[in-house]
Amino acid sequence: MKMIFKIAWRNIWRNKRRSIITISSIFCAVFFAVFARSFQIGVYDKMISNMVGMYTGYLQIHQDGYWEEQSIENSFIPDDSLRLSLQNQSNINAYNERLESFALSASEELTKGVMVMGIQFEKEDELMDLSSKMTAGKFPSDTSNTLVLSEGLADYYKLNIGDSLILLGQGYHGTTANGIYPIEGILKLPMPNLNDRVVCFQLQQPKNFMLHLAELLQWYYKLVNPKN
C-alpha cells in the first residue's frame, strides 16, 4: 500500500504544470459550486423570511373550515388556556390576533374594494416590523377610532393624515357594516397587492365595524427557529 501511494504521488508531480492546472480546476469548480448553492439557499431563506415576516407568519390557527371558506362566519373565540399554552412555547418568538374581512371603501367619487385588518399594532410590529414601514403619521391608540392606510390606497384616493375614508361591508351574520374613519397613519407595504388595498385598525375597531364583538378569524406566529 505504501509503495502504491509513493508511486501515485510521484506520478502526480511528474508533470507539475499538468497537475497544478488539474488541481486548480477541480478546486475552482468545487468552490464555485458550493458558493452558488450556499447563495441560492440564503436567497431562498431570505425570501421566505421576508414573506413570513411581512404578512403570513410561520403558523396560523383558524376555525375548522376557514381555509376552505374564508368568511367572517368561520371565526372562533380564543380562550385563556390557548394563550397560556402559546406563551409557554419557547420556539414562538411572537404572536398576534387578527381579524380580516373585505369592505368597499369610498372617498369623494372614487370607490375600491379593500382588505380590512384588525390588529394589535404593538404586537403586529414584532411580526411585520410595521414601524419601519410607516411613511406618515403614527399607530392609533388602543381606544382610537382611526385607521392606518396603505400608501397605494392613499395615493389612489389622494388622502393624507387627518382625512377620512368611508367603509361599507358585511358584518357578522349578514348585518350591514359601515362607518367613516379618520386616517392617522400611512403605511408602505413591500407587496404591491397589499400596498394597494389594506386598511388597518386597532383590533377592537373592526370588531365593532363588523358587529363581531368577541370572535377572531386568525392567529399568526413568528418562530424563533423555524427550521426546528
C-alpha positions, -999 to +999 in steps of 0.1 A: +000+000+000+028+023+009+045+016-024+013+023-044+009+056-026+045+066-033+042+058-070+009+077-073+025+107-055+055+107-078+032+104-108+012+134-098+043+156-097+060+140-127+043+168-148+039+197-123+022+220-147-005+195-157-011+186-121-014+222-109-039+230-137-060+199-129-060+205-091-068+242-096-097+234-120-112+209-096-108+233-066-124+262-085-153+241-097-160+228-062-156+262-046-180+280-070-205+251-069-206+253-031-207+291-032-236+292-057-255+266-037-250+285-005-260+317-021-292+301-035-302+286-001-295+320+015-317+338-010-345+313-005-343+316+033-344+354+030-373+354+006-393+331+030-383+352+060-394+384+042-427+369+032-434+354+065-423+385+084-443+407+061-477+391+064-484+354+067-464+342+098-450+307+101-481+292+117-517+302+117-547+290+138-581+291+122-616+278+129-621+244+112-633+251+077-620+287+075-593+278+049-618+264+025-643+293+030-626+324+043-657+341+057-662+361+089-688+335+098-660+309+102-644+325+132-635+313+167-633+325+203-598+322+218-596+313+254-571+319+281-558+283+281-548+287+244-530+320+251-512+304+281-502+274+260-487+296+233-468+318+258-452+287+272-438+276+238-401+286+238-400+284+200-426+310+194-410+345+193-442+365+188-478+360+180-508+382+172-545+380+167-560+393+135-595+400+122-597+402+084-626+409+061-635+427+028-651+461+026-659+487-001-640+519+006-651+553-008-639+589-009-655+616-029-664+600-062-640+571-061-645+536-047-623+505-043-625+471-026-601+468+004-589+443+029-598+454+064-574+442+091-580+444+128-546+441+146-528+450+178-503+474+164-476+469+190-477+431+187-480+433+149-449+455+149-430+424+162-443+403+134-443+427+104-419+454+115-447+480+108-429+509+124-402+508+097-429+508+070-447+539+083-443+568+059-465+593+077-485+596+109-484+571+138-501+540+152-536+545+165-541+542+203-560+513+218-592+533+221-588+553+189-614+552+162-589+559+134-572+538+108-538+533+091-540+533+053-516+516+028-497+540+007-511+528-026-546+532-014-538+567+000-524+577-034-554+563-052-578+585-032-553+613-028-557+612+010-534+624+038-533+623+076-565+638+090-586+630+060-615+604+063-623+572+045-658+556+042-661+519+046-691+497+037-692+460+042-709+429+055-708+423+092-713+392+113-744+371+105-752+392+074-756+426+091-745+458+073-713+473+085-704+509+077-685+539+091-664+570+084-629+568+098-601+595+101-567+585+088-539+585+115-511+568+096-499+558+062-480+525+057-459+514+027-460+476+023-434+458+001-461+437-017-479+458-043-510+437-040-513+446-003-500+481-006-529+490-029-557+477-007-550+474+030-568+492+058-556+486+094-575+493+126-568+487+162-583+452+168-614+464+187-625+488+159-631+464+131-649+441+156-673+470+162-673+478+125-684+443+116-706+438+147-683+410+156-676+416+193-657+385+205-646+362+177-613+362+158-605+348+124-568+340+126-538+339+149-503+344+133-470+333+147-433+341+143-410+313+153-376+317+169-361+289+148-385+278+121-362+250+109-367+232+142 
